Amino acid sequence: MILRSLCLLFIGLTTLTLSAQTKRYVDNTGGSDSNSGLDTLNAWATIQHAFDVAAPGDSVFIRNGDYLEHPILNVQGLPGAPIWFGGYPSENVTIIGLYGVQGPTRMTIVDKSHVVLERLNLNYLYGPDATGILIRCTPNGLVQDVKLKFLSILGISWTGNPNLIPGPNDNAQPIIAYGEGTTAANAISGLEISHCTVQNCNPGYSETISLDGNVTDALITQCGVYNNTNIGIHMGGGYGVCSVPALDKVRNSVITKCSATGNVSAYATSAGIYIDGADSIIVHSNTCRGNGYGIEVGCEENGTSQGVIVIDNLIYWNKESGLAIGGYDTQTTGQVVGALVRNNCFYRNDSLYTGSGEMYITKASDCMFRNNGFNVNEQNILFSREDISPQANNGMDYDAWWVPTGDPMDAEVNWGPNVISGYADYLATTGWNANGFFDEPQLAWPVQGGFTFGIQPTSPCVDAGDPATLVLPIEGPLRLQGPAIDIGRIELANTSTGMDIPKGTTLILFPNPAQDRAWLPAGTGLRDITLMDAMGRTLKQVRQLGGSLDLTGLSAGIYLVVALGNDGHRLSGRLVKE
């Protein structure tokens, strides 16, 4: 909403009056809710009181301690004047730090917008549907621009007995956001979850961080989900959270630079990152290690998951396949359509030796696999494709494969009920990977104590990717450093640093979301404007200075816009077409 408000100001359609910004203080050891809250000596005593009376623009500082509360947010900020709740400088706040406490939702946000929660710890809560943070939009409500930053959540569990095995109705939710809104206008929008850590939780048949229903333009970035007993990060749809089927899914959202480790279920399919029935989701530059599946793109319920992009991820040592893609239930219509899986590094997944290989493909159509590097484990199984319809127009190309023996004759592919033996037979049988190869990728190993899984200068993966690959703005200008993109997750030029590829400069367009026309900033000298779809395919190119971009004839969805300045600088941004 901040961007939208700035746009409105720019074109003179409205004005915005911001409330005065005031610092408030909460201290449960010496404060009183009858105090003014204006300084540390006159602090309030409870978070709930702050949740009742804070005003737009306020910053509420909460002193470290054990707050035995279940606060419900009853106030909200304004565009450009959010309410900020967080710890004292240099302090983290323990909302509840007592082991073995049973209770309901720890912190609740319903139909409230423009709020920031930062530097808070929410620890140890158990019971049926125990919840760390609940963000909910009711059918006629509105939730915009809620931000969760630098939170630590530990020990949220559906039961106090860690030895119990849950049934399908046994759930807990460390962080959950669900949109019941019945229109596109009242979706949960602009939700940001950044630099949060969620670990050692037992969510039963739920997920660790979960977004579901009518949710759009969400960002989950630089979060860590560790050692939870089910799925790490989840974006879903099709479960009837929203009564309008077309809106009942997360869409136009991003999961980037997160780490998912050790999220394994003993009773259900689990993954580090799971896209389930959501549309137009970008899964970028994440590390998934030691989970059930590394990343899963599926659709459990009826309908489709469309336009999911999985790029630049490191996926290694997961218990089953590094990637599972497609619907699986022959009794539903659920399938994955139009996914792009490119420039990922797969390394020795299927550590349980289930025989599924690096990827497991089921009900998926029109999906492309490009520029991925695969190091297979000692089973020598490249991937598995179940014989479940529909599966049409899928294809792999420019992928690099390698088995530990180094012998292409040892490579195997499970193709429906048949086993394809040998890399050459795989090519002949499927017609896939005509421009790929079988060769040692020459991975670059530890850098400053960590694993980059980039490539060495002599690697055959250098400049070996699809020359037609269009780099997405989220990947940054350093993703392409030669005549063609490198195979794998990191360009050779960036391997030595062990750093993620930086994000490019943001191009501001308005309105955003737009309908028939979007405007670029005037007077900036922008030219050579390129409009791409979410798969990176160019739809139109316009040479102009500023002005507007015609969107008529384009279907609703997420688009990428790239423009050049007169001095050659590159700006890029994301545009949503309604």
C-alpha positions in Angstrom: 0.0 0.0 0.0 2.9 2.4 0.5 3.7 2.2 -3.2 0.1 2.7 -4.2 -0.2 5.7 -1.9 2.9 7.3 -3.4 1.5 6.8 -6.8 -1.7 8.4 -5.9 0.1 11.4 -4.5 2.2 11.7 -7.6 -0.7 12.0 -9.9 -2.6 14.2 -7.6 -5.7 12.1 -7.0 -5.6 12.3 -3.2 -3.6 13.6 -0.3 -2.6 11.8 2.9 -2.3 13.3 6.3 0.0 11.3 8.6 -0.4 11.1 12.3 2.3 12.4 14.6 4.9 9.7 15.3 5.2 8.9 19.0 7.4 6.5 21.0 5.6 4.4 23.5 7.0 1.9 26.0 5.9 -1.4 27.6 7.5 -3.0 30.7 5.7 -5.7 32.6 8.0 -5.5 35.6 7.4 -1.9 36.6 4.9 -0.4 34.2 1.1 0.3 34.6 -1.5 0.5 31.9 -2.7 3.7 33.6 0.6 5.4 32.7 1.1 7.5 29.7 3.6 5.1 28.1 5.6 8.1 26.8 8.9 7.1 28.4 10.6 4.3 30.3 9.6 5.6 33.7 5.9 5.8 32.6 5.7 2.6 30.6 2.6 0.5 30.1 2.5 -2.9 31.7 0.9 -5.1 29.0 1.2 -5.7 25.3 -2.6 -5.9 25.1 -2.9 -2.3 26.2 -0.5 -1.2 23.5 -2.5 -3.3 21.1 -5.6 -1.3 22.2 -4.4 2.3 22.1 -1.4 2.7 19.9 -1.9 5.2 17.0 -0.7 5.4 13.4 2.9 6.2 13.2 3.6 5.1 16.8 6.7 3.0 17.7 6.0 0.8 20.7 9.1 -0.6 22.5 8.5 -3.7 24.6 11.0 -4.5 27.4 12.4 -8.0 27.5 10.5 -10.4 29.8 7.9 -13.1 30.0 4.5 -11.7 29.0 1.9 -14.3 29.9 -0.5 -12.8 27.4 -2.5 -13.6 24.3 -2.7 -10.1 22.8 -5.2 -9.4 20.0 -4.5 -6.4 17.8 -7.3 -3.8 17.9 -5.6 -0.9 16.2 -3.9 -0.3 12.9 -1.7 2.1 11.0 -2.1 4.1 7.9 -0.3 4.0 4.5 3.1 5.6 5.2 2.4 5.6 9.0 2.4 2.0 10.2 2.4 1.1 13.9 5.6 -0.6 14.9 5.8 -3.0 17.8 9.2 -4.4 18.8 11.9 -4.9 21.4 13.8 -2.2 23.2 17.0 -1.3 21.4 19.5 -4.2 21.7 16.8 -6.4 23.3 14.6 -9.2 22.1 11.3 -9.6 23.7 10.1 -13.0 25.1 6.4 -13.0 24.7 6.2 -16.3 26.5 9.2 -18.2 27.6 7.9 -20.8 30.0 8.2 -24.4 28.8 5.0 -26.4 29.0 2.4 -23.6 28.7 -0.9 -24.6 27.2 -2.9 -22.1 25.4 -4.6 -20.7 22.3 -3.1 -18.3 19.7 -0.2 -16.3 21.1 -0.7 -13.2 19.0 -3.7 -12.4 16.8 -4.1 -9.9 13.9 -7.6 -9.9 12.2 -8.6 -7.3 9.6 -5.8 -4.9 10.6 -3.3 -3.2 8.2 0.0 -1.3 8.2 1.5 -3.0 11.2 5.1 -4.1 11.9 6.1 -6.7 14.5 9.9 -6.8 14.9 12.4 -8.5 17.3 10.0 -10.6 19.3 10.3 -14.1 20.6 7.2 -16.4 20.8 8.2 -19.6 22.6 6.8 -22.8 23.9 3.0 -23.2 23.5 1.1 -26.4 23.1 -2.4 -27.6 22.6 -5.0 -28.2 19.8 -4.4 -25.5 17.1 -1.7 -23.8 19.2 -0.6 -20.8 17.1 2.3 -18.4 17.4 1.0 -15.6 15.1 -2.4 -15.7 13.4 -3.1 -13.2 10.5 -6.6 -13.4 9.2 -8.7 -11.5 6.8 -12.5 -12.2 7.2 -14.8 -12.4 4.2 -15.5 -8.6 4.2 -12.3 -7.5 6.0 -9.0 -6.1 4.8 -5.4 -6.9 5.7 -2.6 -4.9 4.0 1.1 -4.4 4.5 1.6 -6.4 7.7 5.3 -7.1 8.3 6.9 -9.7 10.5 10.6 -9.0 10.9 13.4 -10.7 13.0 11.0 -12.8 14.9 12.0 -16.0 16.7 9.4 -18.7 17.2 10.3 -21.9 19.1 8.4 -24.9 20.4 4.9 -24.4 19.1 3.2 -27.8 19.2 -0.2 -29.5 18.9 0.6 -31.6 21.9 2.7 -31.5 25.1 3.7 -35.1 24.5 6.4 -35.3 21.8 5.9 -39.0 21.4 2.4 -38.8 20.2 1.6 -39.3 16.5 -0.9 -36.8 15.2 -4.1 -37.6 13.3 -5.3 -35.5 10.3 -7.1 -33.1 12.7 -4.2 -32.5 15.0 -2.6 -29.2 14.1 -0.5 -26.3 15.3 0.6 -23.2 13.4 3.7 -21.3 14.3 2.9 -18.6 11.7 -0.3 -18.7 9.7 -2.0 -16.2 7.4 -5.2 -17.0 5.6 -7.5 -14.8 3.5 -11.2 -15.4 3.6 -11.9 -12.2 1.6 -14.4 -12.7 -1.2 -13.0 -10.1 -3.6 -9.6 -9.4 -5.1 -9.7 -6.0 -3.4 -9.9 -7.5 0.1 -7.2 -10.1 -0.2 -4.4 -10.2 2.3 -1.9 -8.1 0.3 1.6 -7.0 0.9 2.4 -9.4 3.7 6.1 -9.6 4.4 7.8 -12.2 6.6 11.5 -11.5 6.7 14.6 -12.6 8.8 12.4 -14.8 11.0 13.5 -18.1 12.5 11.0 -20.9 13.3 12.4 -24.0 14.8 11.7 -27.2 16.8 8.0 -26.9 16.3 5.5 -29.8 16.0 2.7 -28.6 13.7 1.0 -32.0 13.3 -0.7 -32.0 10.0 -0.2 -28.3 9.5 2.9 -26.3 8.3 5.5 -24.2 10.0 5.0 -20.9 8.0 1.7 -21.2 6.1 -0.2 -18.8 3.7 -3.5 -19.9 2.3 -6.7 -18.6 0.7 -7.1 -15.2 -0.8 -3.5 -13.9 -0.4 -1.6 -11.8 -3.0 1.8 -10.1 -3.3 3.4 -11.8 -0.3 7.1 -11.9 0.4 8.9 -14.5 2.5 12.6 -13.6 2.6 15.7 -14.5 4.5 13.9 -16.7 6.9 15.1 -20.0 8.5 12.8 -23.0 9.2 14.7 -25.7 11.1 13.9 -29.1 12.6 10.1 -28.9 12.4 8.0 -32.0 12.2 6.3 -31.2 9.0 6.5 -28.7 6.0 8.7 -25.7 6.4 7.3 -22.9 4.2 3.9 -23.4 2.5 1.8 -21.3 0.0 -1.4 -23.1 -0.8 -4.9 -22.9 -2.3 -8.0 -24.8 -3.2 -9.0 -25.7 0.4 -12.1 -23.5 0.6 -10.6 -20.9 2.9 -12.1 -18.3 0.5 -15.6 -19.1 -0.8 -14.7 -17.8 -4.3 -12.7 -20.6 -6.0 -10.9 -18.3 -8.3 -9.5 -16.3 -5.4 -8.9 -19.2 -3.0 -5.2 -19.4 -3.5 -2.0 -17.6 -2.8 -0.7 -15.8 -5.9 1.9 -13.3 -7.2 4.2 -14.0 -4.3 7.9 -14.7 -3.7 9.9 -17.0 -1.4 13.6 -16.0 -1.6 16.9 -16.4 0.2 15.4 -18.7 2.9 16.9 -21.7 4.5 14.8 -24.9 5.2 16.7 -27.6 7.0 15.5 -30.8 8.7 11.8 -30.4 8.2 10.8 -34.0 8.2 7.5 -35.8 9.0 7.3 -39.4 10.2 3.6 -39.5 9.3 3.0 -37.4 6.2 4.7 -36.0 3.0 6.9 -33.1 4.0 9.1 -30.6 2.2 11.3 -27.7 3.0 9.2 -25.4 0.7 5.8 -26.5 -0.6 3.7 -24.7 -3.2 0.3 -26.4 -3.2 -2.4 -25.1 -5.5 -0.9 -21.6 -5.6 -0.4 -19.5 -8.7 2.5 -17.3 -10.0 4.9 -18.0 -7.2 8.6 -17.4 -7.5 10.9 -19.7 -5.4 14.3 -18.1 -5.7 17.7 -18.6 -4.2 16.7 -20.8 -1.3 18.7 -23.6 0.4 16.8 -26.8 1.2 18.7 -29.5 3.0 17.7 -32.6 4.9 14.0 -32.2 4.5 11.5 -34.8 3.3 11.4 -33.4 -0.2 13.6 -30.3 -0.8 10.9 -28.4 -2.8 7.5 -29.6 -3.7 5.2 -28.0 -6.3 1.9 -29.7 -6.1 -1.9 -29.4 -6.1 -3.6 -31.6 -3.6 -7.1 -30.4 -4.2 -9.1 -29.8 -7.4 -7.8 -27.3 -9.9 -4.3 -26.3 -10.9 -1.2 -24.7 -9.6 0.0 -22.4 -12.5 3.0 -20.4 -13.4 5.3 -21.4 -10.5 9.0 -20.6 -11.1 11.8 -22.4 -9.2 15.1 -20.8 -9.9 18.7 -20.5 -8.4 18.0 -22.8 -5.5 20.4 -25.2 -3.7 18.7 -28.5 -3.0 20.8 -31.2 -1.4 20.8 -34.2 1.0 17.0 -34.3 1.3 15.4 -37.6 2.4 13.5 -38.1 -0.8 13.7 -36.3 -4.1 15.1 -32.9 -4.3 12.0 -31.7 -6.2 8.5 -33.3 -6.4 6.3 -31.7 -9.0 2.7 -32.4 -9.9 -0.6 -33.6 -8.4 -0.7 -37.1 -7.1 -4.4 -38.0 -6.4 -6.1 -39.8 -9.3 -9.4 -39.0 -7.6 -9.0 -35.2 -8.0 -8.3 -32.9 -10.9 -5.3 -31.3 -9.1 -2.3 -30.8 -11.3 0.6 -28.5 -11.9 0.6 -26.4 -15.1 3.3 -24.2 -16.7 6.0 -24.5 -14.1 9.6 -23.4 -14.8 12.4 -25.2 -13.0 15.7 -23.7 -14.0 19.3 -23.0 -12.8 19.0 -25.0 -9.6 21.7 -27.2 -8.1 20.6 -30.7 -7.1 23.1 -32.7 -5.0 22.7 -36.3 -3.8 19.1 -36.1 -2.7 17.0 -39.2 -1.9 19.3 -39.9 1.1 16.8 -42.6 2.3 17.4 -44.5 -1.0 13.7 -44.7 -1.9 14.6 -45.0 -5.6 12.9 -41.7 -6.6 16.0 -39.9 -7.8 16.7 -36.2 -7.9 13.2 -35.3 -9.1 9.8 -37.0 -8.9 7.2 -36.0 -11.6 3.5 -36.8 -11.4 0.5 -34.9 -12.8 2.2 -32.0 -14.5 1.8 -30.4 -17.9 3.6 -27.7 -19.9 6.4 -27.7 -17.4 10.0 -26.8 -18.4 13.3 -27.9 -16.8 16.3 -25.9 -17.9 19.9 -25.2 -16.9 19.8 -27.4 -13.8 22.9 -29.3 -12.5 22.3 -32.7 -11.0 24.7 -34.7 -8.9 23.1 -38.1 -8.3 23.8 -40.4 -5.3 25.0 -44.0 -5.5 21.7 -45.3 -6.7 22.5 -43.7 -10.0 18.8 -42.8 -10.5 18.4 -39.5 -12.4 14.6 -39.0 -11.8 11.3 -40.7 -11.6 8.2 -40.0 -13.7 4.9 -41.6 -12.5 2.5 -42.8 -15.2 -0.3 -40.6 -14.0 -2.4 -38.5 -16.4 -2.5 -35.8 -17.5 1.1 -35.2 -18.4 1.6 -33.3 -21.6 4.2 -31.1 -23.2 6.8 -31.3 -20.4 10.4 -31.1 -21.4 14.0 -31.0 -20.1 16.9 -29.4 -21.9 20.3 -27.9 -21.2 20.6 -29.9 -18.0 23.8 -31.4 -16.7 23.8 -34.9 -15.2 26.4 -36.9 -13.3 26.5 -40.2 -11.4 29.2 -41.2 -8.8 30.7 -43.9 -11.1 31.2 -41.4 -13.9 29.8 -44.0 -16.3 26.8 -42.9 -18.3 25.7 -46.5 -18.7 25.0 -46.7 -15.0 22.4 -43.9 -15.1 18.8 -44.9 -14.7 15.4 -43.2 -15.2 12.1 -44.6 -13.8 9.7 -43.9 -16.6 6.3 -45.0 -15.5 6.4 -48.8 -15.0 9.6 -49.0 -17.0 13.3 -48.5 -16.1 15.4 -46.8 -18.7 19.0 -48.0 -18.3 21.8 -45.8 -19.6 22.0 -42.1 -20.3 21.9 -42.6 -24.1 18.7 -44.7 -23.8 17.2 -41.9 -21.7 17.8 -39.4 -24.4 16.5 -41.8 -27.1 13.4 -42.8 -25.2 12.3 -39.4 -24.0 13.6 -37.0 -26.6 14.6 -34.7 -23.7 17.9 -32.9 -22.9 19.1 -32.8 -26.5 21.3 -29.8 -25.6 22.3 -31.0 -22.2 25.1 -33.4 -21.3 26.5 -36.0 -19.0 29.7 -34.8 -17.3 31.3 -33.9 -14.0 30.0 -30.4 -13.1 33.1 -29.6 -11.0 31.4 -28.0 -8.1 33.2 -25.4 -6.0 33.3 -26.6 -2.4 33.8 -24.8 0.9 34.2 -21.0 0.9 34.8 -19.4 4.3 33.3 -22.4 6.1 30.2 -22.7 4.0 29.1 -24.4 0.8 28.4 -22.3 -2.3 27.8 -25.2 -4.7 28.9 -23.0 -7.5 31.2 -24.2 -10.2 34.9 -24.1 -11.0 36.4 -22.2 -14.0 37.1 -25.5 -15.8 33.5 -26.8 -15.4 31.6 -27.8 -18.5 28.6 -25.9 -17.0 30.2 -22.5 -17.8 28.2 -20.7 -20.5 26.4 -24.0 -21.3 22.9 -23.0 -20.4 20.1 -22.2 -22.8 21.3 -19.1 -24.7 17.7 -18.0 -25.0 17.3 -17.8 -21.2 15.9 -14.5 -20.0 17.2 -13.5 -16.6 14.5 -12.4 -14.3 14.8 -9.1 -12.4 14.9 -10.9 -9.0 18.1 -12.6 -10.1 20.0 -9.4 -10.7 22.3 -8.3 -13.4 25.1 -10.6 -12.3 23.2 -13.8 -13.1 24.4 -13.6 -16.8 28.2 -13.2 -17.1 29.0 -14.6 -20.5 27.6 -15.4 -24.0 25.1 -17.8 -22.3 24.0 -18.4 -18.7 25.9 -21.0 -16.7 24.2 -24.3 -15.7 23.5 -24.3 -12.0 22.6 -21.9 -9.3 25.5 -19.4 -9.3 27.4 -17.9 -12.2 31.1 -18.6 -12.2 31.9 -14.9 -11.6 30.0 -15.1 -8.4 31.2 -18.4 -7.0 34.2 -17.2 -5.1 32.2 -14.9 -2.9 29.7 -17.4 -1.7 27.1 -14.5 -1.8 23.6 -14.6 -3.2 23.0 -12.6 -6.4 22.0 -9.1 -5.5 18.5 -7.8 -6.5 18.4 -5.2 -9.2 17.2 -1.7 -8.9 13.4 -1.4 -8.5 11.3 0.2 -11.2 8.2 1.9 -9.7 5.0 1.6 -11.9 1.6 2.9 -11.0 -1.1 1.9 -10.5 0.1 -1.5 -9.4 -1.9 -3.7 -9.7 -3.1 -2.2 -13.0 -5.9 -3.0 -15.4 -5.4 -1.6 -19.0 -2.5 0.8 -18.6 0.4 1.3 -16.2 2.4 4.5 -16.0 6.2 4.9 -15.7 7.8 7.8 -13.9 7.9 10.8 -16.1 11.1 12.9 -16.6 13.5 10.0 -15.8 14.6 9.3 -19.4 13.6 5.7 -19.2 13.6 3.9 -22.6 13.8 0.5 -24.2 11.0 -0.9 -22.1 10.5 -4.7 -22.1 7.4 -6.5 -20.8 7.9 -10.2 -19.9 5.6 -12.8 -18.5 6.4 -14.7 -15.3 8.3 -17.4 -17.3 10.7 -14.7 -18.6 9.3 -14.7 -22.1 9.2 -11.3 -23.9 5.7 -10.1 -24.7 6.3 -6.6 -26.0 9.1 -4.1 -26.4 8.6 -0.4 -26.5 11.1 2.3 -27.2 9.9 5.4 -25.5 10.7 8.0 -22.9 8.6 7.5 -19.8 4.9 7.5 -20.5 2.5 4.6 -20.2 2.5 0.9 -20.9 -0.5 -0.6 -22.7 -1.7 -3.7 -21.0 -4.8 -4.4 -23.0 -5.1 -7.9 -24.3 -3.0 -9.4 -21.5 -4.5 -11.9 -19.1 -4.5 -11.3 -15.3 -1.3 -12.3 -13.6 2.3 -11.2 -12.7 4.6 -9.5 -15.3 8.1 -8.3 -15.3 9.1 -4.9 -16.6 12.6 -3.9 -17.5 13.7 -0.4 -18.7 17.0 1.4 -19.5 18.0 4.9 -18.6 19.8 7.3 -20.9 23.0 6.6 -19.0 22.6 2.9 -19.5 21.5 2.0 -16.0 18.9 -0.8 -15.7 15.7 -0.7 -13.7 13.3 -3.6 -13.2 10.1 -4.1 -11.4 7.1 -6.4 -11.0 3.7 -5.5 -12.3 0.4 -7.2 -11.5 -2.4 -7.1 -14.1 -5.9 -7.4 -12.7 
